[in-house]
Every structure is written in structure tokens, then in C-alpha cells.
């Protein structure tokens, strides 16, 4: 999986970079077909915002989260992406079965 991390008007510390990479690589456990992942981190006055994008096959899943600190925003964004990946996998599984119950 190719991973990009971008900081807008914000310096990314090595500890924060390691934290984001650890959280993003956790998504590989739920889907083997993740081609590319990216995360953009920025601050808007007192709020920290994390926007994530994951390319899964032909689908692009995005998530945005706001929190009081950057670590919380990253955790929330990755959790939202995880929910979307699980939903996407369920849709593919149902379509393969033919949804004939």
C-alpha cells in the first residue's frame, strides 16, 4: 500500500507520523485490495482536522474528522474509514451472492 501524509500549515512530528502510519496500516487487515492511502492534517484556529482518503479497487473512500488534538482527529478519521471499508466489503459480498435469500 502506498501511503502519503501531508501537513498544511502544520509541522508533522516524527511521533505523529509514526502514529498515523500505524493506524493506517491497520486498515490492511480488513481489506487486501487497498492500493493507496493518504492523510491530510491541518489546523483551523483551535480545531485539529484530519482528512483521509483510501483507494480500494475502483472505489475511493474519504473521511474527515475534527477534534481538540491531532491524535484524536487521526483516530476518529481512521475509525470512520474502517466503517466505510467494512460497508464496502459487505456490499461486494452481497453482490457476489446475488442477494437471493
Secondary structure, 3 states (H helix, E strand, C coil): CEEEEEEECCCCCHHHHHHHHHHHHHHHHCCCCEEEEEEEEEEECCEEEEEEEEEECCEEEEEEEEECCHHHHHHHHHHHHHHHHHHHHHHHHHHHHCCCC
